[in-house]
Amino acid sequence: METIGERGTMIQEFYRGSSLLIEGGTAFMGKLLVEKLLRSCPNLSSVYLLVRSMKGKGAESRLDDFSNDPVSKIFCVVFLHLFKDKA
């Protein structure tokens, strides 16, 4: 990946200060996308996940499942580490 001096990669610069809305972030590919963005782009302003009801499960139940998933726990730890100073 091409680096732009001290500032970061082109992707990091593209997302610098951005707020993202991700639909489908609790599904397999969505989890990977969110984890990659949080790990690779530390200067994101906010990441919002749109969680909808599906297959008889409410949004809150799906969010609970998401937060208890081992993959989700890994990037939640990364998220808290990267963004703890921004709150």
N, C-alpha and C positions, 0 to 999 in steps of 0.2 A: 504494500500500500504506500502510496506516495505521501511523504511528509512535507508539511509547510513550515519549515523552520522550527522554532520553539513552540509554536502555537498548537500543532497537532496535525493529524491527517486531514485530507479533504472531507472525509465523512464527519470527523469530529468538528470541523469548522462549520460544516453545513448545519449540523444540529446544535451548535453552541447557542445556549440561551433559549432554545425552542421548547414549547410545550407540545406534547404528543397525545393524541387520543387513539387508542388501539382497541379495535373491536375484535373479539376472538382471542384475547390475550390469555384466556384460561385453557385453551386447547393446546395440543402438543406443540404445533409450530409457533403459536402465539407465545408460549412460555419461552421457547428458544429465542424468539425475536426480542422479547422484553429483556431477557438475561443478557443477550449480546449488546443491546443498546445501553443497558445500565453499566455493563462492564467496559464497553469501548468508548462511550461518550459521557465522561464525567461532568461535563458542563451543561447537561440538559436542565432545563428549568423545572419541568414537571412531566410526569407520565401518568395519564389517566387510562384506566381500563374500563371498558364498557362490558358489563357482565349482565347477561339476560337469562331469563328462565328458559329451561330446555329439558325435554324428556321427563316431565313431571317433577323436576327439581326447581325450586325457586332460586333467584339470584343470590340470596344470602347463603343458601345451602351450597351452591356452586363455589362461592367465594370462600367458604369454610374449607371445602375440599381442596381448593387451590392453595390456600395457606398451609394446609397439612401435607401437601405433596412434597416429597424430598427435593425434586428439581426446583420447585418454587421456593423452598426454604433456602436453598443455596443462593439464588439471586436476591431474595429478600435481605439476606445478610450482606451481600454486596451492596444493595441499594442503601441500607442503613449506614454502612461504612462510608460510602461515597457522598451521601447527601445529609449526614447528620449535622454538618456545619451550616447548611443552607436553611434549616428550619428556624 
